[in-house]
Amino acid sequence: MNAATAVKAVMSDAELAVHIFVQWPSSFGGIVLRGDGPARDEMVAFAKDAIGKFGSVAKIPSNVDTERLLGGLDVTATLSTGQSVMRAGLLDSAAGGVVILPMAERVATNVAAHISQAMDGGDVAAILLDDSAEPDDAPPAVLTERVAFYTDISALRSFRADMPFAKPLALADVQPLNDEQLYAIAATSAALGIGSVRALLFANNTARAHAALNGRNHPNDDDIAAAVRLVLAPRATQMPQSERPPPPEPENDQPQDNEPYDSDKDRKIEDIDLEDILLDAAAAAIPKHILDQIDGATKRGGKGPAGRSGQKQKSARRGRPMGSRPGVPGNGKRLSLIDSLRAAAPWQNIRRQSAAADDARIIHIRKSDLRVRHYEQRTESLTIFAVDASGSSALSRLAEAKGAVEMMLAQAYVKRSQVALIAFRQSAAEILLPPTRSLTRARRALAALPGGGGTPLAAGLMAAQQLAEAAQRAGQTPTIAILTDGKGNVASDGTANRAVAMEEAHQASHRIAALGLNCIVIDISPRPRDEAAELAAALNGRYLPLPQAQSAAMVAAIESLNAQ
């Protein structure tokens, strides 16, 4: 058993990544530790201990503001001295060392941008603690792009802090990879669907670091395979597909005495290409949550994760803090006292000198100094299901529509979403379920979903439009999901007239499209129909044939609209 095999036998890839990172943090940018538990606590404590011997370590809360992160004016000292006094930020205090970012998946965009800028300058490396519960959740890409290792330690029960290595070499003493090794890494990266050049650089450094830990100054195939497992596999966006042609059949039935037998069964290990070895290593090392994402992206047509809440909007009262701006409090705007004092502090000496002799004020505040708080919050989303319950469609898999409603309501509290249900049949449309988060109430309404009669398609569309406009006025983000075969045959006056009914339906569709609402037409006919596709086009919406989708696919398609 060689040294690399012995190391792998006693140490997981996650533990190996931590040991490589703490040896050379500036060469690898950082590491993501996904999952919670004692093992992660042990890893963080080990990293703080090891890195603290030669650099500083700072913990950055996920809700840190820009002033605390970057430093700025010390308000107390400035007001007492009358002169500008600056204080260092968390990034300054960690210069040359490492920052630890708990709940990295929740970090604000501006904070992530500042940290990534410091990482680009080589000022800090980062340990990102990922507590995501869903496969699609992750720290901001601007940070994960700049760290070498992304490890899932959710199944790890303990961490081995003592290194089962001989005395490691210095990274500078390890020879660069040769052309064949570089080509194999690049080909593996392409096969995994990785488009980042940083990943190739990290893989190169990791191979050399793995060789250094094992006392080798020339990286071998084991070192390259370790780099693929640690760096490339967690970044995979597709499963690798081998495109190599099968070996040619020998001309003779039996091999010559001086020629090796070249069948797949008896192929020598030396004859296997390094690229094939790396592809096998990568496929085996792709984490489960990455496999789930790849599988989900394939089913969604490669459109990426779905399942978001409503649109973002600015707010003066609640939501994620977005700093302060000049303004006067009132009409719901709240004064930011510290920011107002910070704006006034540099002017205190000048204002005291120009003040009247009997002015006993300690702090001189002007209207231009006032700052008010600003917040950003996601609006609540409302999905309006307009279901064709007529005779032509009532028996065509309406159970899937009921399942989609129930699935969305099961996550309503988490995603700040509501669901409404409209059924149109005979001569009118009826709101069976007003906007609600109540799963019990929805189940009662779904159980009583009527069926049979004509298809007043225009009435269903108009009812959905009215509900959507009311939701917009209430500050919600509405999405209309229409389950129909697209064939209307009842006009708005209740008469059976297919031509008039279809004309009214298209007019209603154009009115909805003019409002810019998110819409999806789910064709519930046994076979996809042109009428439903034309309805989706008139709505400027998406078309989904139900024979290709179950309830889960419906939910994914609807939520992908909310994420746009």
C-alpha positions as CSV (number, residue, x, y, z in Angstrom):
1,M,0.0,0.0,0.0
2,N,1.5,3.3,-1.0
3,A,1.6,6.5,1.2
4,A,-1.4,8.2,-0.5
5,T,-3.5,5.0,-0.2
6,A,-2.5,4.7,3.5
7,V,-3.5,8.3,4.1
8,K,-6.9,7.8,2.4
9,A,-7.5,4.7,4.5
10,V,-7.4,6.6,7.8
11,M,-8.6,10.1,6.7
12,S,-11.7,11.3,4.8
13,D,-11.4,13.8,1.9
14,A,-13.0,16.5,4.1
15,E,-10.3,16.0,6.8
16,L,-7.6,15.9,4.1
17,A,-8.9,19.2,2.7
18,V,-8.8,20.8,6.1
19,H,-5.2,19.7,6.7
20,I,-4.1,21.0,3.3
21,F,-5.8,24.3,3.8
22,V,-4.3,25.0,7.3
23,Q,-0.8,24.3,6.0
24,W,-1.1,26.8,3.1
25,P,-4.3,29.0,3.6
26,S,-3.1,31.8,1.2
27,S,-2.6,29.3,-1.6
28,F,-6.2,28.0,-1.5
29,G,-8.4,31.0,-0.6
30,G,-10.6,29.1,1.8
31,I,-12.8,26.2,2.5
32,V,-16.5,25.6,2.8
33,L,-17.7,23.3,5.6
34,R,-21.2,22.2,4.9
35,G,-23.2,20.6,7.7
36,D,-23.3,21.0,11.5
37,G,-22.1,18.9,14.4
38,P,-19.2,18.1,16.7
39,A,-16.9,17.3,13.7
40,R,-17.2,20.8,12.3
41,D,-16.6,22.4,15.7
42,E,-13.5,20.3,16.0
43,M,-12.4,21.4,12.5
44,V,-12.9,25.1,13.2
45,A,-11.1,24.9,16.5
46,F,-8.2,23.0,14.8
47,A,-8.0,25.6,12.0
48,K,-8.0,28.5,14.5
49,D,-5.2,26.9,16.5
50,A,-3.1,26.0,13.5
51,I,-3.5,29.3,11.6
52,G,-3.3,31.4,14.8
53,K,0.3,30.4,15.2
54,F,1.3,32.5,12.1
55,G,-1.7,34.8,11.4
56,S,-4.8,36.3,12.9
57,V,-8.2,34.8,12.9
58,A,-11.4,36.9,13.0
59,K,-15.1,35.8,13.2
60,I,-17.5,37.8,11.0
61,P,-21.2,37.6,11.9
62,S,-23.5,37.1,8.9
63,N,-25.4,40.3,9.8
64,V,-22.3,42.5,10.0
65,D,-22.6,46.0,8.5
66,T,-20.1,47.6,6.2
67,E,-18.7,50.0,8.7
68,R,-17.9,47.2,11.2
69,L,-16.4,45.1,8.3
70,L,-14.3,47.7,6.7
71,G,-13.7,50.1,9.6
72,G,-14.6,53.8,9.7
73,L,-15.1,56.7,12.0
74,D,-15.0,56.0,15.7
75,V,-18.0,58.2,16.7
76,T,-17.4,58.2,20.5
77,A,-13.7,59.2,20.1
78,T,-14.4,61.7,17.4
79,L,-17.1,63.5,19.4
80,S,-15.0,63.7,22.5
81,T,-11.8,64.9,20.8
82,G,-13.4,67.0,18.1
83,Q,-11.1,65.4,15.5
84,S,-11.7,62.4,13.2
85,V,-10.6,59.2,14.8
86,M,-10.7,56.0,12.7
87,R,-11.0,52.4,13.9
88,A,-10.0,49.3,12.1
89,G,-12.6,46.9,10.7
90,L,-12.8,43.1,11.0
91,L,-11.0,42.6,7.6
92,D,-8.2,44.8,8.7
93,S,-7.8,42.9,12.0
94,A,-7.6,39.6,10.0
95,A,-5.1,40.8,7.4
96,G,-2.6,38.0,6.6
97,G,-4.9,35.5,8.3
98,V,-8.3,33.9,8.0
99,V,-11.9,35.1,8.5
100,I,-14.6,32.6,9.8
101,L,-18.1,33.3,8.4
102,P,-20.9,31.5,10.2
103,M,-24.2,30.9,8.4
104,A,-22.4,31.9,5.2
105,E,-25.5,31.1,3.1
106,R,-27.2,34.1,4.7
107,V,-24.5,36.7,4.2
108,A,-25.6,39.9,2.5
109,T,-24.5,40.6,-1.1
110,N,-22.5,43.7,-0.3
111,V,-20.7,42.0,2.6
112,A,-19.8,39.0,0.4
113,A,-18.4,41.5,-2.2
114,H,-16.1,43.2,0.3
115,I,-14.8,39.9,1.6
116,S,-14.2,38.5,-1.9
117,Q,-12.3,41.7,-2.7
118,A,-10.0,41.1,0.3
119,M,-9.5,37.5,-0.9
120,D,-8.6,38.7,-4.4
121,G,-5.9,40.9,-2.9
122,G,-4.5,38.0,-0.9
123,D,-5.2,39.8,2.4
124,V,-7.3,37.0,3.9
125,A,-8.5,33.5,3.4
126,A,-12.0,32.4,4.5
127,I,-13.6,29.5,6.3
128,L,-17.3,29.5,5.2
129,L,-19.7,27.6,7.5
130,D,-22.7,26.5,5.5
131,D,-25.8,25.6,7.5
132,S,-28.0,25.1,4.4
133,A,-30.9,22.7,4.8
134,E,-31.8,22.6,1.1
135,P,-29.6,21.3,-1.7
136,D,-30.1,24.5,-3.7
137,D,-29.0,26.8,-0.8
138,A,-25.3,27.7,-0.6
139,P,-23.0,30.7,0.3
140,P,-22.8,33.4,-2.4
141,A,-21.0,32.3,-5.6
142,V,-18.7,35.3,-5.3
143,L,-17.2,33.6,-2.2
144,T,-17.4,29.9,-3.2
145,E,-15.7,30.7,-6.5
146,R,-12.6,32.0,-4.6
147,V,-12.2,29.0,-2.2
148,A,-10.5,25.8,-3.2
149,F,-12.4,23.2,-1.1
150,Y,-16.2,22.6,-0.7
151,T,-16.7,19.8,1.8
152,D,-19.9,18.1,3.0
153,I,-19.2,17.0,6.6
154,S,-22.8,16.2,7.6
155,A,-22.0,12.5,7.9
156,L,-18.7,13.0,9.7
157,R,-18.9,12.1,13.4
158,S,-15.3,13.2,14.4
159,F,-12.2,14.9,13.1
160,R,-8.7,13.6,13.2
161,A,-6.4,16.5,14.1
162,D,-3.1,14.6,14.1
163,M,-1.7,14.2,10.6
164,P,-0.8,10.7,9.5
165,F,1.9,12.2,7.3
166,A,5.6,12.3,7.4
167,K,7.2,15.7,7.7
168,P,5.7,17.7,4.8
169,L,7.8,19.4,2.2
170,A,7.5,23.1,1.5
171,L,5.1,23.8,-1.4
172,A,7.9,25.6,-3.2
173,D,10.0,22.4,-3.2
174,V,7.4,20.5,-5.2
175,Q,7.9,20.4,-9.0
176,P,5.1,21.8,-11.2
177,L,2.8,19.4,-12.9
178,N,3.8,18.1,-16.4
179,D,1.8,18.7,-19.5
180,E,0.1,15.4,-19.4
181,Q,-1.1,15.9,-15.9
182,L,-2.3,19.5,-16.6
183,Y,-4.2,18.2,-19.7
184,A,-5.8,15.5,-17.7
185,I,-7.0,17.9,-15.1
186,A,-8.4,20.3,-17.7
187,A,-10.2,17.5,-19.6
188,T,-11.7,16.3,-16.3
189,S,-12.9,19.8,-15.5
190,A,-14.5,20.1,-18.9
191,A,-16.2,16.7,-18.5
192,L,-17.7,17.8,-15.2
193,G,-19.1,21.0,-16.8
194,I,-16.8,23.4,-14.8
195,G,-16.1,26.7,-16.6
196,S,-14.0,28.4,-13.9
197,V,-10.2,28.8,-14.5
198,R,-9.8,29.3,-10.7
199,A,-10.8,25.6,-10.2
200,L,-8.0,24.5,-12.5
201,L,-5.5,26.6,-10.5
202,F,-6.7,25.3,-7.2
203,A,-6.5,21.7,-8.5
204,N,-3.0,22.3,-9.6
205,N,-2.0,23.7,-6.2
206,T,-3.9,20.9,-4.4
207,A,-2.0,18.2,-6.4
208,R,1.3,19.7,-5.4
209,A,0.2,20.2,-1.8
210,H,-0.9,16.5,-1.6
211,A,2.5,15.5,-2.9
212,A,4.2,17.8,-0.3
213,L,2.2,16.3,2.6
214,N,3.4,12.8,1.4
215,G,7.0,13.9,1.2
216,R,7.2,13.8,-2.7
217,N,8.7,16.5,-4.7
218,H,7.2,15.1,-8.0
219,P,3.3,14.9,-8.1
220,N,2.1,11.5,-9.2
221,D,-1.3,10.1,-10.3
222,D,-2.5,9.7,-6.7
223,D,-1.9,13.4,-6.1
224,I,-3.8,14.4,-9.3
225,A,-6.7,12.1,-8.3
226,A,-6.8,13.7,-4.8
227,A,-7.0,17.1,-6.4
228,V,-9.9,16.0,-8.6
229,R,-11.8,14.6,-5.6
230,L,-11.2,17.6,-3.4
231,V,-11.5,20.5,-5.8
232,L,-13.3,19.5,-9.0
233,A,-15.9,16.9,-7.9
234,P,-17.8,19.3,-5.6
235,R,-18.0,21.9,-8.4
236,A,-19.5,19.5,-10.9
237,T,-22.5,20.7,-12.9
238,Q,-23.0,17.5,-14.9
239,M,-22.1,13.9,-14.7
240,P,-18.9,13.0,-16.7
241,Q,-19.5,11.0,-19.9
242,S,-16.7,9.0,-21.3
243,E,-16.4,9.6,-25.1
244,R,-13.4,7.5,-25.7
245,P,-13.9,4.9,-28.5
246,P,-13.6,1.2,-27.7
247,P,-10.2,-0.3,-28.4
248,P,-9.8,-1.8,-31.9
249,E,-10.2,-5.5,-32.1
250,P,-7.0,-7.5,-32.8
251,E,-6.5,-8.7,-36.4
252,N,-5.7,-12.2,-35.2
253,D,-7.8,-14.4,-33.0
254,Q,-4.8,-14.8,-30.6
255,P,-2.3,-12.2,-29.5
256,Q,1.3,-12.5,-30.7
257,D,3.9,-13.6,-28.2
258,N,5.5,-10.2,-28.3
259,E,2.3,-8.1,-28.1
260,P,0.2,-7.5,-24.9
261,Y,-3.4,-8.7,-25.0
262,D,-5.5,-5.5,-25.4
263,S,-9.0,-6.6,-24.4
264,D,-10.9,-4.6,-21.7
265,K,-11.0,-7.6,-19.5
266,D,-7.2,-8.2,-19.3
267,R,-6.1,-4.6,-19.9
268,K,-3.0,-3.7,-17.8
269,I,-3.4,-0.9,-15.2
270,E,-0.5,0.9,-16.8
271,D,-2.4,1.1,-20.1
272,I,-5.4,3.0,-18.6
273,D,-5.3,6.7,-19.4
274,L,-4.9,9.1,-16.6
275,E,-8.0,11.0,-17.8
276,D,-10.1,7.9,-17.4
277,I,-8.8,7.4,-13.9
278,L,-9.6,11.0,-12.9
279,L,-13.1,10.8,-14.4
280,D,-13.8,7.7,-12.3
281,A,-12.5,9.4,-9.2
282,A,-14.5,12.5,-9.8
283,A,-17.8,10.6,-10.4
284,A,-17.3,8.7,-7.2
285,A,-16.5,11.8,-5.2
286,I,-19.4,14.1,-6.3
287,P,-21.3,14.9,-3.0
288,K,-24.9,13.8,-2.8
289,H,-26.3,17.3,-2.6
290,I,-24.4,18.2,-5.8
291,L,-25.9,15.1,-7.5
292,D,-29.3,16.2,-6.4
293,Q,-28.7,19.6,-8.0
294,I,-27.4,18.1,-11.2
295,D,-30.5,15.8,-11.3
296,G,-32.8,18.6,-10.6
297,A,-31.3,20.9,-13.1
298,T,-31.6,18.2,-15.8
299,K,-35.3,17.7,-15.0
300,R,-35.8,21.5,-15.1
301,G,-34.1,21.7,-18.5
302,G,-30.9,23.2,-17.0
303,K,-32.5,26.3,-15.7
304,G,-31.0,26.1,-12.2
305,P,-32.5,26.0,-8.8
306,A,-36.1,27.1,-8.2
307,G,-38.2,27.6,-5.2
308,R,-37.7,31.2,-4.2
309,S,-40.0,33.6,-2.4
310,G,-41.5,36.7,-3.9
311,Q,-39.7,39.7,-5.4
312,K,-37.4,42.0,-3.5
313,Q,-38.6,45.5,-2.7
314,K,-37.2,48.4,-0.7
315,S,-38.8,49.1,2.7
316,A,-38.4,51.8,5.4
317,R,-39.7,49.6,8.2
318,R,-38.7,45.9,8.1
319,G,-36.6,43.4,6.3
320,R,-32.9,43.0,5.8
321,P,-30.9,46.1,6.9
322,M,-29.5,47.9,3.8
323,G,-27.6,50.7,5.5
324,S,-28.7,54.3,5.9
325,R,-29.3,57.3,3.6
326,P,-29.7,61.0,4.1
327,G,-33.3,61.8,5.0
328,V,-35.7,63.1,7.6
329,P,-37.4,60.6,9.8
330,G,-41.2,60.4,9.7
331,N,-43.9,58.8,7.5
332,G,-42.6,55.4,8.5
333,K,-38.9,56.3,8.1
334,R,-36.8,55.6,11.2
335,L,-33.8,57.7,12.4
336,S,-30.4,56.0,12.3
337,L,-28.9,57.7,15.3
338,I,-25.3,56.3,15.0
339,D,-25.1,57.1,11.3
340,S,-26.4,60.6,12.0
341,L,-23.8,61.2,14.7
342,R,-21.1,59.8,12.4
343,A,-22.1,62.3,9.7
344,A,-22.0,65.2,12.2
345,A,-18.8,64.2,14.1
346,P,-16.2,65.7,11.8
347,W,-17.8,69.2,11.8
348,Q,-18.1,69.6,15.6
349,N,-15.0,71.9,16.0
350,I,-16.1,74.2,13.2
351,R,-19.7,74.4,14.5
352,R,-18.6,75.1,18.1
353,Q,-16.4,78.0,16.9
354,S,-19.2,79.5,14.8
355,A,-21.9,79.0,17.5
356,A,-23.1,81.8,19.7
357,A,-21.3,82.4,23.0
358,D,-24.3,81.2,25.1
359,D,-24.8,78.0,23.0
360,A,-24.2,75.3,25.6
361,R,-24.9,72.4,23.3
362,I,-22.3,69.6,23.4
363,I,-23.2,68.2,20.0
364,H,-24.2,70.3,17.1
365,I,-26.6,68.5,14.7
366,R,-27.8,69.9,11.3
367,K,-30.6,68.7,9.2
368,S,-28.1,67.6,6.6
369,D,-26.6,65.1,9.1
370,L,-29.8,63.1,9.6
371,R,-29.8,59.6,8.3
372,V,-32.7,57.2,8.0
373,R,-32.7,53.4,7.9
374,H,-33.4,51.5,4.8
375,Y,-34.4,47.8,4.5
376,E,-35.0,45.3,1.8
377,Q,-37.6,42.6,2.1
378,R,-39.0,39.9,-0.1
379,T,-42.7,40.3,-0.9
380,E,-45.1,37.5,-0.2
381,S,-45.9,35.4,-3.3
382,L,-49.3,34.3,-4.3
383,T,-49.9,31.4,-6.8
384,I,-53.3,31.5,-8.4
385,F,-54.4,28.1,-9.8
386,A,-57.2,28.6,-12.4
387,V,-58.4,25.0,-13.1
388,D,-60.6,24.0,-16.0
389,A,-63.2,21.7,-14.3
390,S,-65.3,21.3,-17.4
391,G,-66.5,18.0,-18.8
392,S,-63.6,17.9,-21.3
393,S,-61.0,18.2,-18.7
394,A,-62.4,17.2,-15.3
395,L,-61.2,13.6,-15.7
396,S,-57.8,14.5,-17.1
397,R,-55.5,14.2,-14.2
398,L,-57.0,16.9,-12.0
399,A,-55.5,15.0,-9.1
400,E,-52.1,16.3,-10.1
401,A,-53.3,19.8,-9.7
402,K,-54.6,19.1,-6.3
403,G,-51.2,17.5,-5.4
404,A,-49.4,20.6,-6.7
405,V,-51.5,22.9,-4.5
406,E,-50.9,20.8,-1.4
407,M,-47.1,20.6,-2.1
408,M,-46.9,24.4,-2.4
409,L,-48.9,24.9,0.8
410,A,-46.7,22.5,2.7
411,Q,-43.8,25.0,2.2
412,A,-45.9,28.1,2.5
413,Y,-44.6,29.3,5.9
414,V,-41.0,28.8,4.9
415,K,-41.3,30.5,1.5
416,R,-43.7,33.3,2.5
417,S,-46.2,32.1,-0.1
418,Q,-50.0,31.8,-0.4
419,V,-52.2,29.8,-2.8
420,A,-55.6,30.5,-4.3
421,L,-57.8,28.2,-6.4
422,I,-60.3,29.2,-9.1
423,A,-62.5,26.6,-10.9
424,F,-64.3,27.5,-14.1
425,R,-67.0,25.3,-15.5
426,Q,-70.5,25.5,-17.1
427,S,-71.1,29.3,-17.4
428,A,-68.9,31.0,-14.8
429,A,-65.8,30.9,-12.6
430,E,-65.8,30.4,-8.9
431,I,-63.1,31.1,-6.3
432,L,-63.1,27.9,-4.3
433,L,-60.1,28.9,-2.2
434,P,-59.3,32.5,-1.5
435,P,-55.6,33.3,-0.9
436,T,-54.5,31.2,2.1
437,R,-51.6,29.4,3.7
438,S,-53.9,26.9,5.4
439,L,-53.3,23.4,4.2
440,T,-56.4,22.1,6.0
441,R,-58.6,24.7,4.4
442,A,-57.1,23.9,1.0
443,R,-57.8,20.2,1.3
444,R,-61.4,20.8,2.1
445,A,-61.8,23.0,-1.0
446,L,-59.9,20.6,-3.2
447,A,-62.1,17.7,-2.0
448,A,-65.1,19.6,-3.2
449,L,-63.7,20.5,-6.6
450,P,-66.6,20.2,-9.0
451,G,-66.4,18.8,-12.5
452,G,-68.5,18.7,-15.7
453,G,-70.2,21.2,-18.0
454,G,-68.9,23.7,-20.6
455,T,-65.7,25.6,-20.6
456,P,-66.0,29.3,-19.8
457,L,-62.2,29.9,-20.3
458,A,-62.5,33.7,-20.5
459,A,-64.4,33.8,-17.2
460,G,-61.6,31.8,-15.6
461,L,-58.9,34.2,-16.9
462,M,-60.8,37.3,-15.8
463,A,-61.3,35.9,-12.3
464,A,-57.6,35.1,-12.1
465,Q,-56.7,38.6,-13.3
466,Q,-58.9,40.3,-10.7
467,L,-57.3,38.2,-8.0
468,A,-53.8,39.0,-9.2
469,E,-54.5,42.7,-9.4
470,A,-55.8,42.6,-5.8
471,A,-52.6,40.8,-4.7
472,Q,-50.5,43.4,-6.4
473,R,-52.3,46.2,-4.5
474,A,-51.6,44.3,-1.3
475,G,-47.9,44.2,-2.1
476,Q,-47.8,40.5,-3.1
477,T,-46.1,38.9,-6.1
478,P,-48.8,36.9,-8.0
479,T,-48.2,34.0,-10.4
480,I,-51.1,32.6,-12.5
481,A,-51.1,28.9,-13.2
482,I,-53.9,27.9,-15.7
483,L,-54.7,24.2,-16.0
484,T,-56.7,23.7,-19.2
485,D,-56.7,22.1,-22.6
486,G,-57.0,25.6,-24.0
487,K,-60.5,25.1,-25.7
488,G,-63.2,27.5,-24.6
489,N,-66.7,27.0,-25.7
490,V,-68.9,29.2,-23.4
491,A,-69.0,33.0,-23.9
492,S,-69.1,35.5,-21.0
493,D,-72.9,35.8,-21.4
494,G,-73.3,32.1,-20.7
495,T,-74.2,31.1,-24.3
496,A,-72.5,28.2,-26.0
497,N,-70.5,29.8,-28.8
498,R,-67.0,28.5,-29.4
499,A,-65.8,31.3,-31.7
500,V,-66.9,34.1,-29.4
501,A,-65.6,32.2,-26.3
502,M,-62.1,31.8,-27.9
503,E,-62.0,35.5,-28.9
504,E,-62.9,36.6,-25.4
505,A,-60.3,34.3,-24.0
506,H,-57.6,35.8,-26.2
507,Q,-58.6,39.3,-25.3
508,A,-58.5,38.4,-21.6
509,S,-55.0,36.8,-22.2
510,H,-53.7,40.0,-23.8
511,R,-54.9,42.1,-20.8
512,I,-53.1,39.8,-18.4
513,A,-49.9,40.0,-20.5
514,A,-50.1,43.8,-20.5
515,L,-49.9,43.7,-16.7
516,G,-46.6,41.8,-16.9
517,L,-47.8,39.0,-14.6
518,N,-45.9,35.7,-14.4
519,C,-48.1,33.0,-16.1
520,I,-47.9,29.4,-16.9
521,V,-50.3,27.3,-18.9
522,I,-50.4,23.6,-17.9
523,D,-52.0,21.5,-20.6
524,I,-54.0,18.8,-18.9
525,S,-55.3,17.1,-22.0
526,P,-54.1,13.6,-22.7
527,R,-52.1,14.8,-25.6
528,P,-50.5,18.3,-26.0
529,R,-52.8,20.7,-27.9
530,D,-52.1,23.7,-30.0
531,E,-54.8,25.7,-28.3
532,A,-53.1,25.6,-24.9
533,A,-49.7,26.5,-26.4
534,E,-51.4,29.5,-28.2
535,L,-52.9,30.6,-24.9
536,A,-49.5,30.5,-23.3
537,A,-48.1,32.6,-26.1
538,A,-50.9,35.2,-25.8
539,L,-50.2,35.4,-22.0
540,N,-46.4,35.8,-22.6
541,G,-46.1,32.9,-20.3
542,R,-44.7,29.4,-20.2
543,Y,-46.3,26.3,-21.6
544,L,-46.0,22.9,-19.8
545,P,-47.7,19.8,-21.2
546,L,-49.0,17.8,-18.2
547,P,-48.3,14.4,-19.7
548,Q,-44.6,15.3,-19.2
549,A,-45.1,16.5,-15.6
550,Q,-46.3,15.3,-12.2
551,S,-47.2,17.5,-9.2
552,A,-43.6,18.1,-8.3
553,A,-42.7,19.2,-11.8
554,M,-45.7,21.6,-11.7
555,V,-44.4,23.1,-8.5
556,A,-40.8,23.4,-9.9
557,A,-42.1,25.1,-13.0
558,I,-44.2,27.6,-11.1
559,E,-41.5,28.4,-8.6
560,S,-39.0,29.0,-11.4
561,L,-41.2,31.9,-12.5
562,N,-41.1,33.4,-9.0
563,A,-37.3,33.1,-9.0
564,Q,-36.9,35.3,-12.2
